[in-house]
């Protein structure tokens, strides 16, 4: 993922010490640099103290932002002193970037409350927020009302806001590939393509017959096939996979890669159950795992909404996401459950550094063992995680979701596929919510804690209905 770039507005107001605007500007730019965030800002000599106070300065700042429209992912408004709320609102209205906005205010030092050093940013922040609400400009707040930009708390605020920006940027221009038709037995993964398009998410389709046709044109000695086969062997332990099945997997991988590249796809959802096994003779799981591990998420059973959630989590965290089932209770512990897929989980989530590729015992009983090779097996390692389910509510014409956090545990469990034991506080309440609201049994998970950023991005800036389970 490319680095996040923020447009920076430094507020200033004539009644307050101007030197605070200049020193505050330098402090904030230093914090952004330490966080790996790039800045777009008016020159220090272009406006008074490199800040924005007057209408001409607001127009100048807005013009700078417009020139960098394609690079700017969000805007940071920082108030080293009270700041001029009209100037801030005017910049955002004139620039018309439609990106997330973070409002930051400097704290006062109780030992420096004289006329020369008093900031009053505490108060000015309220005025800025009041004006942005009047202008109908959505914004995000730091966790505390004022925060020192040189400290760890502000660094955490920046990281969380950068995640918001990545999610909003990613979803507003996302391109998803749907390979194959929805499996007949999975009404639960129905979705509205029109609702997604209305929210900036495009879906490109490819029939399985077309994919199989492209595979049929590839020779066993094709250089791309050989390279993909070697890549699979490096990615996971393939010793149990027959050579013929491994070659089929490699050919499928080549076709998948080319399709994604040709259509600039960010993620894919693939029909597996059970057309791939019956009519092609392998499972696509390992290739999907490899894609997800490279932050190009891939979901089975053509779960388009599920893979969008995988992508949102990956954009927020910079780490691979997985799609799992809320699958089993764990004994009589009400806050624990087993999550499972058979599986295509990215190897980054497994305990084993080199997970094993084998046949699926779940599928073998239906399609035969020889047609069920390609699944990637292992247990998900102990870690905090974020879960997210996105769904299109076709009856209401809206996007909706739920999000929360939990922990993968080390509780003993002997089973097959890709699996883990999770603990989620008040899990029974969440499960009741899922059932009552008719959400799918699939859920996307990411082994980081980014629920707050996901919630902020989906509600404040995308306008979706989201339940945050805490």
Secondary structure, 3 states (H helix, E strand, C coil): CCCCEEEEEEECCCCCCCHHHHHHHHHHHHHHHHCCCEEECCCCCCCHHHCECCHHHHHHHHHHHHHCCCCCCEEEEEECCCCCHHHHHHHHHHHCCCCEEEEEECCCCCCCCCCCCCCCHHHHHHHHHHHHHHCCCCCEECCCCCCCCCCHHHHHHHHHHHHHHHHHHHHHCCEEEEECCCCCCCHHHCCCHHHHHHCCCEEEEECHHHHHHHHHCCCCCCHHHHHHHHHHHHHCECCCCCHHHHHHHHHHHHHHHHHHHHCCCCEEEECCCCHHHHHCCCCCHHHHHHHHHCCCCEEECCCHHHHHHHHHHHHHHCCCEEEEEEEEECCCCCCEEEEEECCCCCHHHECCCCCEEEECHHHHHHHCHHHCEEEEEEEECCEEEEEEEEEEECCCCEEEEEEEEEEECCCCCCCCCEEEEEECCCHHHHHHHHHHHCCCCEEEEECCCCHHHHHHHHHHHCCCEEEEEC
